Amino acid sequence: MRKPRRKFIPSIFTVFNLFFGFLAIINIYQEKYVSVFLLVILAGVFDFLDGKVARWLNQETEFGVELDSLSDIISFCAVPALLINHLFMDELGFIGNAISFFPLLFGAFRLARYNVLANGKPIKFFTGMPVPSSAMSINAIIWFNLNLNGTPGNPKIILPYIIMISFLMVSNIRFPKPPGICFGRDKKKNLASIFTLASLAGTFIFGGIVLFPVMGFYIITALLSWIAGYEEDSELIAD
């Protein structure tokens, strides 16, 4: 009896990532911004799952890596770039257009660097901010402002923030891998799992009021570790 072909199963998760990114773009121009933020989170969940499923099934392929990167550039690079352009272009003109391109430009560089350096080995850290985290960080500050005062925020604050996030993607600063959801005897992993679930639940309930501090903590922790210095034997990859 012919065995089922399992190598395409992880790609199904990747396609959902791409699909949610596509829906997010549609919602930008319908000005349904909360839907945009939620769709990017869902894209991030499926982006996380496709790698997990590929490793669990032992079906990691070059095709899967390439499809994942192409999906990521839509969901986590094009979506925030188009969102910033849509929100601030009228107010800032050419400058707003140029800066809104940064998440797409630097995200593309980051993903290209990953495709060159990826070797399939387990890693402990990312070199530079991963593109899903950068998209979440950009969405978070806009969502926070919408929750707080009903506006996307002051462009004089938002756009420098966009520049910072964009350069963090191509920096050599190490960012920790997002914790998985796993419960067992390891207390640290249990606490990390509880924090992840609480953050997701809090974000879906309270929006940017929760997501913005969570992403801020993630960035600040990485910056403080960079300032403090790293151990020489830490494993890195530009994912």
C-alpha positions as CSV (number, residue, x, y, z in Angstrom):
1,M,0.0,0.0,0.0
2,R,1.3,3.4,-1.0
3,K,2.4,5.5,2.0
4,P,0.8,9.0,2.2
5,R,3.1,11.8,1.1
6,R,3.9,13.8,4.2
7,K,6.5,16.2,2.9
8,F,3.8,18.7,1.8
9,I,2.0,18.8,5.2
10,P,4.3,21.6,6.7
11,S,3.7,23.6,3.6
12,I,-0.1,23.6,4.3
13,F,0.7,25.6,7.5
14,T,2.9,27.9,5.5
15,V,0.1,28.5,3.0
16,F,-2.2,29.6,5.9
17,N,0.5,32.1,6.9
18,L,0.5,33.5,3.4
19,F,-3.3,33.5,3.3
20,F,-3.7,35.5,6.5
21,G,-1.1,38.0,5.2
22,F,-3.1,38.4,2.1
23,L,-6.3,39.0,4.1
24,A,-4.4,41.5,6.2
25,I,-3.5,43.5,3.1
26,I,-7.2,43.6,2.1
27,N,-8.2,44.8,5.6
28,I,-5.7,47.6,5.5
29,Y,-7.5,49.2,2.6
30,Q,-10.8,48.6,4.2
31,E,-9.4,50.3,7.3
32,K,-10.2,47.4,9.6
33,Y,-7.0,47.8,11.5
34,V,-7.8,45.5,14.5
35,S,-8.5,42.7,11.9
36,V,-5.1,43.4,10.4
37,F,-3.4,43.0,13.7
38,L,-5.2,39.8,14.6
39,L,-4.5,38.3,11.1
40,V,-0.8,39.0,11.5
41,I,-0.8,37.2,14.8
42,L,-2.6,34.2,13.2
43,A,0.0,34.3,10.4
44,G,2.7,34.2,13.1
45,V,1.1,31.2,14.8
46,F,1.1,29.3,11.5
47,D,4.7,30.5,10.7
48,F,5.7,29.0,14.1
49,L,3.8,25.8,13.5
50,D,5.2,25.0,10.0
51,G,8.7,24.6,11.3
52,K,7.6,22.6,14.3
53,V,5.5,20.3,12.1
54,A,8.4,19.9,9.6
55,R,10.8,18.9,12.3
56,W,8.3,16.6,14.0
57,L,7.6,14.8,10.7
58,N,11.3,15.0,9.7
59,Q,10.2,16.7,6.4
60,E,12.4,19.8,6.3
61,T,13.1,20.6,2.7
62,E,14.7,23.4,0.7
63,F,11.3,24.0,-1.0
64,G,9.7,24.5,2.5
65,V,12.4,27.0,3.5
66,E,11.9,29.0,0.3
67,L,8.1,28.9,0.5
68,D,8.3,30.0,4.2
69,S,10.5,33.0,3.3
70,L,8.2,34.1,0.5
71,S,5.2,33.8,2.8
72,D,7.0,35.8,5.5
73,I,7.8,38.6,3.2
74,I,4.1,39.1,2.6
75,S,2.8,38.6,6.1
76,F,5.5,40.3,8.1
77,C,7.2,42.7,5.7
78,A,4.7,43.9,3.1
79,V,1.8,44.1,5.6
80,P,3.5,46.5,8.0
81,A,5.0,48.5,5.2
82,L,1.6,49.0,3.5
83,L,0.0,49.7,6.9
84,I,2.4,52.5,7.7
85,N,2.1,53.9,4.2
86,H,-1.7,53.9,4.4
87,L,-1.8,55.6,7.8
88,F,0.9,58.3,7.4
89,M,1.5,58.9,3.7
90,D,-0.9,61.8,3.4
91,E,0.6,63.6,6.4
92,L,4.3,63.1,5.5
93,G,4.4,62.6,1.7
94,F,7.7,61.4,0.3
95,I,9.3,60.9,3.7
96,G,6.4,58.8,4.9
97,N,6.6,56.7,1.6
98,A,10.4,56.2,2.0
99,I,10.2,55.1,5.7
100,S,7.2,52.9,5.1
101,F,9.3,51.0,2.6
102,F,11.9,50.1,5.4
103,P,10.1,47.1,6.9
104,L,9.8,45.5,3.5
105,L,13.4,46.4,2.4
106,F,15.2,45.3,5.6
107,G,12.8,42.4,6.0
108,A,13.8,41.1,2.5
109,F,17.5,41.5,3.4
110,R,17.0,39.6,6.6
111,L,15.2,36.7,4.9
112,A,17.8,36.6,2.2
113,R,20.5,36.3,4.9
114,Y,18.6,33.5,6.5
115,N,18.4,31.5,3.2
116,V,22.1,31.9,2.8
117,L,23.1,30.9,6.3
118,A,20.4,28.3,7.2
119,N,21.9,24.9,7.8
120,G,19.1,23.0,9.6
121,K,21.0,22.8,12.9
122,P,19.1,23.6,16.2
123,I,19.7,27.2,17.4
124,K,19.4,29.1,20.6
125,F,19.2,32.6,19.3
126,F,18.4,34.7,16.2
127,T,20.8,37.2,14.8
128,G,18.8,40.3,14.4
129,M,15.1,40.6,15.1
130,P,13.0,38.0,13.3
131,V,10.5,39.4,10.8
132,P,7.4,38.1,12.6
133,S,8.6,39.9,15.8
134,S,9.3,43.1,13.8
135,A,5.8,43.0,12.4
136,M,4.3,42.4,15.8
137,S,6.3,45.3,17.2
138,I,5.1,47.7,14.5
139,N,1.5,46.6,14.9
140,A,1.7,46.8,18.7
141,I,2.6,50.5,18.9
142,I,-0.2,51.4,16.4
143,W,-2.7,49.1,18.2
144,F,-1.7,50.6,21.6
145,N,-2.4,54.1,20.4
146,L,-5.7,53.1,18.9
147,N,-6.7,51.5,22.2
148,L,-5.5,54.5,24.2
149,N,-6.8,57.5,22.2
150,G,-8.4,56.2,19.0
151,T,-5.6,57.4,16.7
152,P,-2.7,55.5,15.2
153,G,-0.2,57.7,16.9
154,N,2.1,60.7,16.3
155,P,4.1,60.1,13.2
156,K,7.0,62.0,14.7
157,I,7.2,59.1,17.2
158,I,6.0,56.2,15.1
159,L,8.3,56.7,12.1
160,P,11.6,56.8,14.1
161,Y,10.3,53.7,15.9
162,I,9.8,52.1,12.4
163,I,13.4,53.0,11.5
164,M,14.7,51.4,14.7
165,I,12.8,48.2,14.2
166,S,13.9,48.0,10.6
167,F,17.6,48.3,11.5
168,L,17.2,45.8,14.3
169,M,16.2,43.2,11.7
170,V,19.6,43.4,10.0
171,S,21.7,44.0,13.1
172,N,23.9,41.5,14.8
173,I,22.0,41.8,18.1
174,R,20.8,38.4,19.4
175,F,17.1,37.9,20.0
176,P,15.8,34.8,21.9
177,K,13.7,32.3,20.2
178,P,10.0,32.6,21.1
179,P,9.2,30.0,23.8
180,G,7.1,27.1,22.7
181,I,4.1,25.8,24.7
182,C,5.3,22.7,26.5
183,F,4.5,21.6,30.1
184,G,6.6,19.1,32.0
185,R,9.2,18.9,34.7
186,D,11.2,21.9,33.6
187,K,9.9,24.9,35.6
188,K,11.5,27.5,33.3
189,K,9.7,26.0,30.3
190,N,6.5,25.8,32.2
191,L,6.7,29.5,33.2
192,A,7.6,30.4,29.6
193,S,4.6,28.5,28.3
194,I,2.3,30.2,30.8
195,F,3.7,33.6,29.8
196,T,3.2,32.8,26.1
197,L,-0.4,31.7,26.6
198,A,-1.2,34.6,28.9
199,S,0.3,37.1,26.4
200,L,-1.8,35.6,23.5
201,A,-5.0,35.6,25.6
202,G,-4.3,39.1,26.9
203,T,-3.6,40.4,23.4
204,F,-6.8,38.9,22.0
205,I,-8.8,40.5,24.9
206,F,-7.0,43.8,25.5
207,G,-5.2,44.3,22.2
208,G,-2.2,46.7,22.1
209,I,-2.5,47.4,25.8
210,V,-0.9,44.0,26.3
211,L,1.0,43.4,23.0
212,F,3.0,46.6,23.1
213,P,4.5,46.1,26.6
214,V,5.2,42.4,25.7
215,M,7.1,43.4,22.5
216,G,8.8,46.2,24.3
217,F,10.1,43.8,27.0
218,Y,11.3,41.4,24.2
219,I,13.3,44.2,22.5
220,I,14.7,45.7,25.7
221,T,15.8,42.3,26.9
222,A,17.7,41.7,23.7
223,L,19.3,45.1,23.8
224,L,20.4,44.7,27.5
225,S,21.9,41.3,26.7
226,W,23.8,42.9,23.8
227,I,25.2,45.6,26.0
228,A,26.2,43.0,28.7
229,G,28.0,40.9,26.1
230,Y,27.5,37.3,25.0
231,E,29.2,34.0,25.6
232,E,31.4,33.0,22.8
233,D,29.9,29.5,22.3
234,S,26.3,30.6,21.8
235,E,24.8,29.2,18.6
236,L,23.4,31.8,16.1
237,I,21.6,31.9,12.9
238,A,19.9,34.7,10.9
239,D,16.4,33.4,10.8
